[in-house]
């Protein structure tokens, strides 16, 4: 094998001087040849093994005997290029089902992609459009996977992942249980195709939506301290679960889909077993509703970044987005927030209510979440 590779490379290099070589073209050509040689070796090795022949008969999934019906060839697209694999084939006369036992063992059952190529396809399918994912696979891996195949593979993997997340809620004992566990929830809108937005309410003038909201639950610990003595997230402690799900449910209904997701993640992380439990959010009512229902003893805290963002936005609304006075006003309010001078903060905002609807909304936000913003007491 090694000598074949060396011989192929020498052939590609030829006798031309190094100065005349196109290194990029050489790299790509060598990679393609090496992959072809490796693919041929893997194909030969797998096809030489006939241990998947389990005799003349084997048990079918329906419980009846399936008869050996020879070896069948299947072309599998892999990161090494196309592979023609021969497998033992069994057919059940009772249910009419035929199958190859080796397909399940190799991870190629009901697919024409190898496991490694399936992983690559799922990755690009999650990061970019299916068309762009197809182009990336060709450009970076040198394999051709049609956009429709990227779509089918990514969606199939997504269903498997969703089912796995729903079914497996066993506590992660490998992660230590710290003194304090933090659970954060948030949501953000992402653009969706028109057909995905049918019957979805939104913020457009006609009540329609342009986006769908992704809900996120993340859990972590922060026992470590930075150079200034401020808690920071412990490395390796962060887990999360997210989906396009609703956080609302009817009073008589079961928990909302996202509330169920939060509970599953909390179960996996043993959140309710932690001596001290903290739920963080941006102040959205749906976050506190879930916290009140599922973690009534947890401390609720408004993320300080979001609280301060409200003050910055109000300063700009009052004095103009680029006015120095806007930043000065907001900075004074942020200092009051940090030092626990909440009455002074509310008074300053209340003074602006008569001339600003934004101030009225901001005042309501801070009054509603006052007990969640006692930052000096939380340290």
C-alpha positions, -999 to +999 in steps of 0.1 A: +000+000+000+027+025+010+048+017-021+017+022-043+011+056-028+048+066-033+047+054-069+015+074-076+030+105-061+062+101-081+041+097-112+022+129-105+054+149-098+071+137-129+106+151-137+097+188-138+116+213-116+100+223-083+097+259-096+074+246-124+050+227-101+015+240-093+014+230-056-023+235-052-031+213-082-006+187-069-021+187-034-056+180-048-045+154-072-024+135-046-053+136-022-076+122-048-053+094-057-045+085-021-082+084-012-089+062-042-061+038-032-074+038+004-110+032-008-100+003-030-081-012+000-111-008+023-135-022-003-113-052-009-109-059+028-147-057+035-157-078+005-132-105+014-149-111+047-180-133+044-186-138+081-219-121+078-233-153+062-252-168+091-259-201+075-288-209+052-314-194+075-316-167+102-343-152+123-362-123+107-375-094+128-410-108+124-400-139+142-401-162+112-370-177+095-353-158+067-336-177+039-300-168+026-304-155-009-268-149-019-247-118-017-259-084-029-239-054-039-245-019-026-227+013-037-219+035-007-206+070-010-178+075+015-151+101+023-127+077+004-150+078-027-176+053-039-174+018-024-191-013-039-198-035-009-210-071-011-232-083+018-251-114+027-287-110+019-316-128+036-352-129+026-383-137+047-411-154+028-435-148+056-434-110+057-417-104+024-389-084+040-353-087+029-323-074+047-285-075+050-272-080+085-239-063+078-256-030+068-266-024+104-232-033+117-215-009+093-240+019+099-252+020+063-287+006+068-313+026+048-287+050+035-262+053+007-237+074+028-210+060+050-210+070+087-181+095+083-197+111+053-231+112+071-214+131+099-199+156+075-232+160+057-251+166+089-225+192+100-227+213+068-265+208+067-268+224+102-244+253+094-254+265+059-281+260+033-283+225+018-271+238-016-241+255+001-235+224+021-233+203-010-208+227-025-187+227+007-185+189+007-172+190-029-147+218-022-133+206+012-137+169+012-137+161-026-170+142-024-201+148-044-234+148-024-264+164-040-282+192-021-313+170-018-292+143-002-278+168+023-313+178+032-326+143+037-295+134+058-296+165+079-333+161+086-330+124+094-302+131+118-322+159+134-351+135+141-327+110+156-311+136+178-345+150+189-357+115+198-325+108+217-329+140+237-365+132+245-359+096+256-326+098+275-329+118+307-306+098+329-285+120+353-250+128+341-232+114+370-198+120+353-202+157+360-197+167+396-225+184+415-212+219+425-224+240+454-244+262+429-259+253+395-271+280+371-299+275+346-304+301+319-333+304+295-335+327+264-352+330+231-343+346+198-360+349+164-345+333+133-357+337+097-379+308+084-393+299+050-428+311+043-443+277+045-429+273+080-446+305+092-482+296+083-505+301+112-476+315+133-484+347+151-458+375+151-450+411+155-459+423+120-488+449+116-511+422+104-502+398+132-481+375+109-445+364+117-413+367+097-393+346+122-397+317+145-383+318+180-356+294+191-358+287+228-326+278+247-320+262+280-284+260+293-270+248+326-235+255+341-215+260+372-193+290+381-172+279+411-140+294+394-130+330+399-113+354+375-084+377+385-108+402+400-126+375+421-157+374+399-172+340+393-167+326+358-182+296+341-163+264+349-147+248+318-165+218+306-196+225+328-219+239+301-246+218+286-276+231+266-307+221+248-325+242+222-354+239+197-380+258+178-406+252+205-433+271+223-430+281+259-467+287+263-495+263+272-531+264+281-539+265+319-555+231+316-528+216+294-496+198+302-463+216+304-454+234+272-430+216+248-401+239+259-409+236+296-407+198+292-373+203+275-361+224+303-372+198+328-354+170+309-321+190+308-325+199+345-330+162+353-299+152+333-278+178+352-293+171+386-302+207+389-328+202+417-302+183+437-277+212+438-275+229+473-281+263+456-300+267+424-302+299+403-324+307+372-312+335+350-332+352+323-336+385+305-369+393+323-393+378+299-424+366+318-424+331+302-390+324+318-402+332+353-434+312+347-413+281+340-391+288+369-420+293+393-436+261+382-406+238+380-380+253+403-400+273+430-371+273+454-345+286+429-332+321+431-343+342+401-319+367+386-323+390+357-291+388+336-273+421+344-263+426+307-300+427+297-309+450+326-282+474+316-292+472+279-327+485+289-310+515+305-288+522+275-318+519+251-339+543+273-310+569+274-309+568+236-347+571+233-346+601+257-317+621+243-308+607+209-288+577+199-255+596+196-259+623+222-233+623+250-260+630+275-277+597+266-246+577+276-240+598+307-276+593+319-274+555+313-241+552+331-254+569+362-284+545+362-261+515+357-240+525+387-272+528+408-281+493+396-247+478+405-246+494+439-281+485+450-295+520+449-327+508+434-350+535+448-328+562+431-329+542+399-366+540+398-370+577+407-348+587+378-368+566+354-401+578+368-392+614+361-392+606+324-425+588+322-445+619+315-426+626+283-417+591+272-436+559+266-403+541+265-396+553+300-430+540+312-422+505+298-387+506+313-401+516+347-426+487+345-397+463+336-376+473+366-405+474+390-416+440+380-381+424+383-369+444+413-364+414+435-344+397+407-319+426+405-305+427+440-270+423+425-250+433+456-268+405+476-263+379+449-224+380+451 
